Amino acid sequence: MNARLIAKLVLLVVVLLLLVLVGMHNKETVAFALPPLTPRPVKLPAALMYFAWFAVGLITGALLIAGVGKSGGGGSAGSSKAK
């Protein structure tokens, strides 16, 4: 395992630890209002709201990092066809 992979793993564990701590200590209900998407405010516990936005950010980041081009694996497939 290289240092970059270990650093990413440590960062992920720290973020998940923060998520658990937020869930344990924020039990009050909060209202989330976004008129274009929700006609009335959504009332949820603060920790659940935090988890939902964390999930949205995580999925968005994964989609942005993953990419959709053919440049990722196209080079090795093309070179094996030429042989």
C-alpha positions in Angstrom: 0.0 0.0 0.0 1.3 3.4 -0.9 1.3 6.5 1.3 -1.4 8.2 -0.8 -3.9 5.3 -0.3 -3.2 5.2 3.5 -3.8 9.0 3.7 -7.1 8.7 1.9 -8.1 5.8 4.2 -7.2 7.8 7.3 -9.2 10.8 6.0 -12.2 8.6 5.3 -12.1 7.2 8.8 -11.9 10.7 10.3 -14.8 11.9 8.3 -16.9 8.9 9.3 -15.9 9.5 13.0 -17.1 13.1 12.7 -20.4 11.8 11.2 -20.9 9.5 14.1 -20.1 12.3 16.6 -22.6 14.7 14.9 -25.2 12.0 15.1 -24.7 11.4 18.8 -24.7 15.0 19.9 -27.3 16.8 17.6 -30.7 15.5 18.3 -32.7 18.7 17.9 -35.1 19.0 15.1 -34.3 21.6 12.4 -36.4 22.9 9.5 -35.0 22.8 6.0 -36.8 25.1 3.5 -36.0 25.2 -0.2 -39.2 26.5 -2.0 -38.3 25.5 -5.5 -37.9 21.8 -4.5 -40.1 21.4 -1.4 -43.5 23.2 -1.0 -43.2 23.2 2.8 -40.2 23.0 5.2 -38.9 19.5 5.9 -38.4 19.0 9.7 -35.8 16.3 10.6 -33.3 15.8 13.4 -30.1 17.8 12.8 -27.9 14.7 12.6 -30.1 13.1 9.9 -30.1 16.3 7.9 -26.3 16.4 8.2 -26.1 12.8 7.0 -28.3 13.5 4.0 -26.2 16.4 2.9 -23.0 14.5 3.5 -24.4 11.7 1.2 -25.3 14.2 -1.5 -21.8 15.7 -1.4 -20.1 12.3 -1.4 -22.1 11.1 -4.4 -21.5 14.4 -6.2 -17.8 14.2 -5.5 -17.6 10.6 -6.6 -19.4 11.4 -9.9 -17.1 14.4 -10.6 -13.9 12.4 -9.8 -15.0 9.3 -11.8 -15.2 11.1 -15.1 -17.0 9.8 -18.2 -14.4 10.0 -20.9 -12.8 7.2 -22.9 -9.3 8.4 -22.0 -9.1 6.3 -18.8 -8.9 2.8 -20.1 -8.9 3.3 -23.9 -5.1 3.4 -24.3 -4.4 -0.1 -23.1 -7.3 -1.7 -24.9 -6.2 -0.1 -28.2 -2.6 -1.2 -27.7 -3.6 -4.9 -27.1 -5.6 -4.9 -30.4 -2.6 -3.7 -32.3 -0.5 -6.7 -31.2 
